[in-house]
Structure formats: C-alpha cells, structure tokens
Amino acid sequence: MRRNLRILTYLLIFNFLIVILAITYWQVIKRDAIYAHPRNKRLYALEAKTLRGQILDREGKVLAYSKKVDHGYIRVFPEGEVTAHLVGYNSAKYGKAGLEYSANTYLLGLNSEETVFPFLPDLQKERYGYDVLTTIDLPLQELAYRLLGERKGAVVVLRPQTGEVLALVSKPSYNPNEVEKNWLFLQKEGNGSPLLNRATQGMYPPGSTLKVVTGAGALKFNPANWTRIFNAPGYVIIRGNRIDDSHVVGKVGFVEALQRSSNYVFVTLGLEMGAQNFYDIMQVFGLTDKTPFELPTKKGIVAGPGELVPEALAETAIGQGRTLVTPLHMALVAATVANGGNKVAPYLIKEVRRHDGTVISQTTPAQAQRVVSPDINRKLVEAMRAVVEKGTGRPARLPGISVAGKTGSAENPHGETHAWFIGFAPVENPQVAVAIIVENGGTGGQVAGPIARELFRAAIIDKR
C-alpha cells in the first residue's frame, strides 16, 4: 500500500513539474514570440486603436505609414516593390512579414518590458506607436533595384566598419500594398517566388567568390603560399574527376591566381590545407551559420570535415559542390576583408523613436570579431584589388576610386551560371561593401561587376 502511495506521489510531483516547465516555457521563454505573433487576438484589439509607427530610411524618408480609414487604419508602403523585402507587408488576413513583423512591438508603441495587458483597459483611447528609423539609404536602395532590372537576383550593400545595411534588394519583388489582392498569384509555383527574400534566404553556390575564403585559409595554414609559384597545367584531375582551368596556364603566384580566378591553384590550396582547416576557415567567416539579423536568414550549407573527401574538397574550395550560401553571407565576407579582417554583425534598425521624436532605443554596433590576422588581410586586399584593376573584375573599375573585389560564375544544375561580384571601396578607407548575384546571369565580372561599379559611384562619389 505504502509503495503504491509513494508511486502515486512521485507521479503527481512529476506531472506538477511538467506543468511548471510548460508554463515557464510558454510564459517566459516563448513569451515574446507569442506576444508578437500576428494571430494574437489581443494584438488585434490593440492595433485597432493604435496609430502604428512609421518605418523610415536613415534620413527620415517614409517607407511605411498608417492611413486612417472608416474601420481603423490601413498600412501604406509608398516605395512599393523597391522596399518590399525590407518593410514586408501587413495583412489582417495573411499576417505580417519583414520589419512589419520583426519590429511589430515597437510599431505598436511597446518595448520588450511591456505587454499588451496593461493597455487593455485603455483601448478606447487612441495610442501612438513608435517610429523605426532604419539604416537604409533610400536613393541607394532605389538604384540597386533599378540596376537589377528584370533579372532575378539580389543586392546587399553594407558599411563594413559598423554592419549597417544601406541597401537590400531582392528580385522579383511584389507590391506590399496589394498583398491580399494578389496573394494567390504570389503563392503560385513558377512565378519566380516574389515573396522569397533572396538577399537573406536565397541559397546559391558562391562560385569563385569563395576563393577569397579559401585563400585566407591557405595563407593561415602556410604563409609561404603568398610567395609560392604554381605551374598551372590548365586543368586539375582529382580521382578521375576533371576540373577545367583552361584560361590560366603556366606559372602564376597567389595574386595572379586570384586575379585570373585559377581553379587549379585554389583546388591545390584547398587540398593541401585539408578538410578540417578548410571547414574551420569557412566557420570563422560565418558561412556555416545562420546570420543574426532583423529579417529571416538561412544557415549556410557546407559539408562537414568528414564529408570533405578529396573530390568534394576540391569542388568546395572553388565554391561549387554542395556549398550553398546567401548573398548576405558573401556581403559579410567582403565587409570582413574591408574591415581589416574583422567581421561585423549586420543590422537594419538604427533607432526607435516615440511619436514626439524622443529616441528610446539606439543600436550600437556589436564588437567586431577577428577572423584573419592583419597581415593575411593585407594580402587578401592586395589580391582583390588586382582582380578589379587587372583581372576578371575589371568591369567594376571606377575612375578615381580604388576598388577591390572578386567575381564568380557559379555553376548550377538548372540553367546558366549565376553571376556574382563581391567587393568594397575605396581600398584605402572602405566605406561600402557589396554582394551582388544575378541568377543565371552568366559571367560574374561582365554582369554583376557593372552593377557594383554604379553602386560604388552612388555611395562614394555622389555623396561627396
């Protein structure tokens, strides 16, 4: 009898602990997620009486605001498709996306310490949400959108020292003012996935842009690789698999190998450093992780050391194989080199203001993380500068401004190669870093390079 009572007591205690843990999980750990969820009915009541805050660019230009109508407010997005993947949409029927979702509590006039409940008795009163000032440079955003034209792809522009996102474009785009009207079309297969933010969630093989990372690992593994001379035969064969390199034949050093994008040299360097060292350099550059950001991001897909057998490592070292990354990942690679080998954290929200203009929250750039030594970084800068001045990146050259970069033409099984360019300028004092991808665009230098050039012109020369 006593044994049965003891078992019953233990079961009751166990069940009680389960309840306590569940309450803790939902009320503490998941509190903010539930609170901000678009289907939270308490938020509906609050939103009906709240003049939702504006979303602004870095100079205060309006990207989203609320307009009074008979039944409350509707959200208006004056820039339409240009900023759709930044601001997102706000629909009573389909929920929220972009900053409309991630900054929802601020836009409703709440902060992380507040909840909806204290305001429930006051819902008869009109309330004011907080304005969200972003890091976006609207003229640069508009230019990036125009430069992509009708092509699918993405553009990311960053301040390399701070991580401020100046422009973030994804195409095809959509009109956030007409999401409910066009929802079925936006969800339809074969229409180009306009709701997908290719800048932060599009997954692509990085192609030869990854040779910057491979080069960094090779210089760290063996500093003598900087002065080494390679005798490139025009191809490389790994366990019967041939990788072509016909455009680079003869003796080349490290700088010329990056300048001319030699597959032979970077396959050789990748194999020599080995699977673990290669994976480590990918990891330290952040390519194996999900980038923390105010918008949804994707984790990079990189084979682990145990999977990087010689033929897989050879392909991965030149940005092919199973490796997939986002344009945001590669923009941060460029920004890291531009920032002396220090990786910054990207951010989109600059500050949050009350209706009267009082600043209640301001983003301080996170402490940069050392990725490569100053000496290795100096060598990467020299080689990337040669790419633009004398190599595959010449279409990105800009008179009077020194530009460093790396092109990529990433093979994919679904059509023409993707055209990549990553880089920064001016070399002496970098102000902007970029990553550009044009899906099925062909040659990176010829297609993505000119886009980078015009972005550098607008961000540097036109701002003087």
N, C-alpha and C positions, 0 to 999 in steps of 0.2 A: 504493500500500500504506500509506504513512505517513498519507495523507489518511483512509483507512478506519479506521486505528487511532485517529486524532485524533477522528473522529466517534464511534467506539465509546467512547472515553474520556469525551467530553462527555455521551454518553447515560448512562453509568454514574454520572457525577457528578450529572447531572440526577435520575436515579432515586434516588440516595442522598439528595439534598436533599429530594425528595418524601417519602421515608420519615421523614427527620428532622422535617420540617414536620408530618407526620401524627402522629408520636409526641408532638411538642410540643403540638399542638392537643388531642389526647385526654388526655394525661397532665398538662398544665398548664392550658390554657385551659378545657377541659371537665371537669377533674378533679372539682370539687365537684358538678357536675350528675350525673356518672356515679356518683360515690360515694354520693350521696343518692337515687339512683333506686330506686324500690320493688322493681324486679326484680333488683337487685344481690344475687346469691346469698350473698355474704359478709355482707351485712347480715342476711339470714335467720338465719344461724348466730349472729351477734352478738345479734340481738333475742331469740332463744330463751333466752339466758342473761342477759338484761338486764331488770331491773325498770324499765320505761320511766318517764321522769319524768312528773310531773303537769302539767297546764295549769291555771292559776289565774286568777281575776279579780284586780283591783287590790288587794283586801282579803284575798286568800288563799283565797277560796271556790273549791272544786274544780269545774272544768269538764270535766276528763278525767283518768282514772287507770287503772292496770292492776290486774287481779284475777288471783290465782293459780288455775290450774286444773291438771288432771292432766297435760296435754301442754305446759304452759308458762304463758302469760299471755293473757288477753283484755282488750281495751280497753273501758272503761265510760265513758259520757257521761251523767252524772246529769241534765243540763239538757235532754237530748233535742233536740227541734226548735228550742228557743229559741236555742241557740248553734251549731246545726249548720253554718251557713255561716262561722263563725269557726273552731271547732276542727276541722271537717271530719270525715273518717272514716278508719278504719284497717282494711283488709281484706287478708288474705293472698291472696285471690282477685282482688280488683279494685284493689288498691293503696291509695294514701293521697290525702287532699285537705286543704285548709285548713292550719291550723297543724300538724296531724299530718304533713303533707308538708313545708312550708317550714321547720319547726323540728325536723325529724327528727333531724339530727345532735346537736342539744342534748338532745333527749329520750332519745337513746341514750347520753348521757354523753360525747359527743365535742365538740371545738371545731374551728374552721376549720384549725388547725395539725396536728390529729391525723388519722390514717386508721384504717381497720379493721385493717390488717395487724399492728400491734404487739400487738393483743389476741387474735389467732388462737390463739397457744399457751395462752392463759388462759381459753379458752371453757368450761372445766369449772367455773370459778368463777362465782358469781352476781355480776353487776355492777349498779350503780345509775345510772340516767340522771339528767339534770339537770331540775329543775323550771323551767317557763317561766311567769313572772308577767306577765300581760297588763295593758293599760291599761283593760280593760273594767270598767265599773261594772255588776255583775250585776243589781241591782234596776232600774236604768235600762234595761238590755237587756230584762229581762222585761216592763217597762212598754211599751216600744216594740213588742215582739212582740204584746202584748195589744191595743194601740191600733190596729194594722193590721187586727185581726180576721181575717175570712176573705178579705179582699181581697188581690189581687196587688199587690206594690209593694216599697218599700224605705225604710229609715230609716238615716241616718248622723248621729251626734252626736259633735262634736269639742270639744277645748279649743283655742280659737283662738290662744292665745299659744304653745302647745307642739306642737300637732299630735296629741296623744294622742286615740285613738279611744275614746270612752266607751261607745258602743253602735253596733252594726252589724247590722241585721236585713234579711232577705230573705224574701219570701213568694211562693208557697208554699214550705214548708220540708220537711224529711224527718227521720226518726229515724236518727241515725248508729249507734245500737245494732243496727239491723236492716237495714243496707245489703245484706248478702249475701242475706237472705231476700227483700227487696223490689226487687232490682236490675232485674229485667225491667220492673217497673212504673215505676221511676224513670226508665228509659230510653225508655219508651213515648211516642210522639207524642200530643199532645192532652191530656196530663195536667198541663199548666202548667209544665213544666220545673223541678221542685223542686230539682234539683242545681245549677241556674244561680244564682250569687250576683248577684242583681240590683243590690245596693248597689255592687259594684265592676266588674261586667261587663255589667249591663243597659244597653242603648243606647236613649236616648229623646231626642226633640226637647225642648229646655229650655223652649219656650214663652216666656211673658213674664218668667220669672225672668232670662232673658238680657238684659233691658232694663237691669239693673244694670251689666253689662259694656259694653253699647252706650253707656249714659250716661257711664261712666267715660271711654271713648274720645272721646265728643263734648266733654266738658269739657277733656280734654287737648288735643284738636285746636283748640278755640275756647273759651277761658274765658268769653267773653261769652254762651255758651249758658245759663249759670247765671241770668242776669237777663233773658233774652230772653222775649218774649211771642209765643206761637204762636196763630194763628187756625185752629182745627181745624174742618174742614167736616163731619166725621162719616165720612169715608172718604178713601182715597188711591188714585189710579189711576196705575200705572206701566206704560207701553207697552201699554195696553189691559187690564191685569190690575187688578182692583179689590180692595182690602183694606178690609174694613169696620171702622169705628170709631164706630159709632152711639151708644155710651154716653158719648163725650166730644165735645161740640160747643161751639164758642165759644172764647173767649180763655183760654189756660192757660199757666202758666210751667213750668219744669223740675220743680219739686217736685210740683205738682199733676198733671203728666203721668205721673210715676212712680206717684204715689198712686192715680190712677184708671186707670193702665195704658193710656195713649193709644197706639194703633198709629200714628196719623198723625204724632205728634211723633217717635217713635223711628225710624220709617221715614225721615222727613225728616233726622234727625240722622245716621243711617247712610249715607244717600246723600251728604250734604254732606261727611262725613269721607273718603269714598271707600274703594275696595276694599282698598288696601294698609294704610291706617291702621286700618281695621276689623279686618283679619286680624292686624295687629300687636298690637292690644289683646286679641284672643282668645288669641293665642300667649302673651303675657306673663301672662295669668291661668291658663295651663296647659291650656286647653281643646283645644288641637291635639295634645297629647302624651298618652302613657301615664303615669299617676301611679305613681311608685315606691312600693311598698308590700309588706308581707309576704304578702299574698294576691294572686292573679292579678287584673290590671286590664286595661281596654281603652283603646285610644287614641281620643280624640275624633275625630269625623268633621266636618271643617269645609272648605268649599270654599276653594280657593286664590284669591289675588288675581286671577289670570287668568280664573277661572271666575265671579267675582262681578260679572256684568253687572248693570245696574240692577235688573231684576226679581228676580234671585237675591239681590242685596244687600238689597233691601227686605224680602224674606221672612226672610232670615237675621238681620237686625237686630232682629227681634221673636221670634227663637227658633224659626222654622219653616224651611221649605225642606229642604235636605239635612242640616242640622246635627243631629248626634246626640252626646250626652254621657252620662256615668254619674252617678248620684246622688253618688258620691264627688267627682267634678269640681265639682258645684254646691255641695256642702258646703264645699269649699275656697274657692269664690268668697265664700260668706258669711263664712267664717273670715278671709279676707284683709281684707275691709272691717272686720270686728270687731277685727282686729289692727292697725288704723291704716294699712291699705294695704300690709301686709307679708304675703307668702304663706309659710306654714309647710309642712313636709313631714309628712304623716300617718304615724303608726306605731302598732303593735299590741303589740309586745313591750317591756315595761317593764324587766325584768331577768331574768337566768338565774341559778339557784341550784343549788349542789350538794345532795346528799341531806341533809347536815347543816345546811343553811341558809346556808352561805357563799355570798356573792354573787360570781360570777365574771365577769359581764358586765352592764352597765347602759347603757341607751340615753340618750344626750344629745341633746336636740332640736337639729335642724340649724339653721344660721344662716338666719334668715328672709330672703326676697328682696323687695326693694322693688318693688311693682307700680304703684302710683299715688302721687302726692305727698300729703303730709298735708292740704293744702288741698282737693284734689279728694276725698280720702277723707272729710273732714269733711262735705262737701256730699252725698256718697252716703249717709252715715249719717243726715243730716237728712231726706233724701228717703225713705229706707227706714223711718225712724221714722214719717213721715207716712202711709206705706202702712198701717201697723198701727193707728195712732191714728185716722185719718180715712178710710182708703181701703179697697181690696179685701181687705186683711189684717186687718180688724177682728176676725174670729173668733179670732185668735191673741193678742188683748189679755189681759193678766194683771194684775189689780188689785195695785198696789203695786210692780210691776216694769215698767220701760220696755223695750219690745220693738221691734226693727227687723226688717223683712223684705220679701220680695217674693213675690207669688203668681204662679202660672202655670197656664193651662189650655191644654195643648199638643195641637193637632190631630194626629191620626194616621189613616192610611187604613184601620185595622182596627176601628174602633168609636168609642165615646165618647172625648172628650178625656181626656188624662191630667191628674190634679190634682197640682200642685206647690206646695210652700212652701219657701223658704229664708230663714234669718234668724238672729238672735243676741240674747242678753240677758245681763245688763242693759246698756242702751246705754252708761251711764257707765263701766262696768268689765266688759266682756263676759267671762262665764265659760263659756258654751257657744254653739256654732254648730250649726245643724241643716240638713239637707236631707231632704225627705220627698216621695215620689212614690207616688200611688195610681193604678195602671193603670186606665184607662177610668173614673176616679172622677168626672169632671165638672169642677166649678168648684174651682180651687185653694184659694181663701180659705175656702169653706164646708166642704170635705172635708179638706184637708191642714192648714189653719190650726188647727183644734181639737186635732189631734194634737201640733202644735208647742207649743201653749199648755200642754198637760199635761206634756210633756217639760220645758219651762222650769220649770213648777211643781215637778216632782220634783227637777230638777237644782239648783235655786236655793233655793226656799223650804223644801222639805222637808229640805234638807241643813244648814239653819241650826241 
